[in-house]
C-alpha cells in the first residue's frame, strides 16, 4: 500500500510533506532526514494536544543551525497515516516553530522523492527484509 502527496508549495522551493493526524489533529509535516527524531512540533501545538501530561523521562536535545543545544520536551504520540496508527516520539520546545518528521519515524517506510512530478511516495514494506533490499535500489 502506498500513499502519495504533492510537494508543498508553501516552501521555496516546494518540499516533500507528509499529511497526517497527530493525536487526532491534522498536521502537515515537512520531511527532514537531517532530523534524527520522530516528530517535532511547535510548543503551542504540543500544549494543545495535552502532551505535557505524558512526558517521557528520556532527555533529547535539538542542535540548532547556530550550534545551540536546546532541551526538548518529549512525549509518545499517535501519528495516523491513512488508516494506520503509529506510536512516535513527539518533541517540542518553546524555541521551535517547525513541524517536521524525521528519520526515527521515516525509517519504518520506503520513501520515494519524485522530483520531476514534485511528489512524495510512502510505501509500507511487507517485511523488514524488503525495506533493507529496497533501500539499495537507486
LINUR-V915645 format. One record per pair of residues at least 24 apart in sequence whose C-alpha atoms are under 8 Angstrom apart, sorted by the first residue. I is the first residue (numbers start at 1). GAP is how many residues later the second one is. D is the distance in whole Angstrom. If there is no record, write none. Layout:
BEGIN
{{I | GAP | D} {I | GAP | D}}
END
This chain:
BEGIN
{{1 | 122 | 6} {1 | 123 | 6} {2 | 119 | 7} {2 | 120 | 5} {2 | 121 | 4} {2 | 122 | 6} {3 | 79 | 8} {3 | 118 | 6} {3 | 119 | 5} {3 | 120 | 7} {4 | 115 | 7} {4 | 116 | 6} {4 | 117 | 4} {4 | 118 | 6} {5 | 114 | 6} {5 | 115 | 5} {5 | 116 | 7} {6 | 111 | 8} {6 | 112 | 6} {6 | 113 | 4} {6 | 114 | 6} {7 | 111 | 5} {7 | 112 | 5} {7 | 113 | 7} {14 | 104 | 8} {15 | 103 | 8} {16 | 97 | 8} {16 | 102 | 8} {16 | 103 | 7} {16 | 104 | 6} {17 | 103 | 7} {18 | 83 | 8} {18 | 102 | 8} {19 | 62 | 7} {20 | 59 | 7} {20 | 60 | 6} {20 | 61 | 5} {20 | 62 | 7} {21 | 58 | 6} {21 | 59 | 5} {21 | 60 | 7} {22 | 55 | 7} {22 | 56 | 6} {22 | 57 | 4} {22 | 58 | 6} {23 | 26 | 7} {23 | 54 | 6} {23 | 55 | 5} {23 | 56 | 6} {24 | 54 | 8} {24 | 55 | 8} {24 | 56 | 8} {27 | 72 | 8} {28 | 71 | 7} {29 | 70 | 5} {29 | 71 | 5} {29 | 72 | 6} {30 | 69 | 6} {30 | 70 | 4} {30 | 71 | 6} {31 | 69 | 6} {31 | 70 | 5} {31 | 71 | 6} {32 | 68 | 6} {32 | 69 | 6} {32 | 70 | 5} {32 | 71 | 7} {33 | 69 | 5} {33 | 70 | 5} {34 | 68 | 7} {34 | 69 | 8} {35 | 66 | 8} {35 | 67 | 5} {35 | 68 | 6} {36 | 66 | 5} {36 | 67 | 5} {36 | 68 | 6} {37 | 52 | 7} {37 | 54 | 8} {37 | 64 | 8} {37 | 65 | 5} {37 | 66 | 6} {37 | 67 | 5} {37 | 68 | 7} {38 | 50 | 6} {38 | 51 | 5} {38 | 52 | 6} {38 | 53 | 8} {38 | 63 | 6} {38 | 64 | 5} {38 | 65 | 6} {38 | 66 | 5} {38 | 67 | 5} {38 | 68 | 8} {39 | 49 | 7} {39 | 50 | 6} {39 | 51 | 5} {39 | 52 | 6} {39 | 60 | 7} {39 | 61 | 6} {39 | 62 | 4} {39 | 63 | 6} {39 | 66 | 7} {40 | 50 | 6} {40 | 51 | 5} {40 | 52 | 6} {40 | 58 | 7} {40 | 59 | 6} {40 | 60 | 5} {40 | 61 | 6} {40 | 62 | 8} {41 | 49 | 7} {41 | 50 | 6} {41 | 51 | 5} {41 | 55 | 7} {41 | 56 | 7} {41 | 57 | 6} {41 | 58 | 5} {41 | 59 | 7} {42 | 50 | 6} {42 | 51 | 7} {42 | 52 | 7} {42 | 54 | 5} {42 | 55 | 5} {42 | 56 | 6} {42 | 57 | 7} {43 | 49 | 5} {43 | 50 | 5} {43 | 51 | 5} {43 | 52 | 8} {43 | 53 | 7} {43 | 54 | 7} {44 | 50 | 8} {46 | 46 | 7} {51 | 24 | 6} {51 | 25 | 8} {51 | 26 | 8} {70 | 25 | 8} {110 | 24 | 7} {110 | 25 | 7}}
END
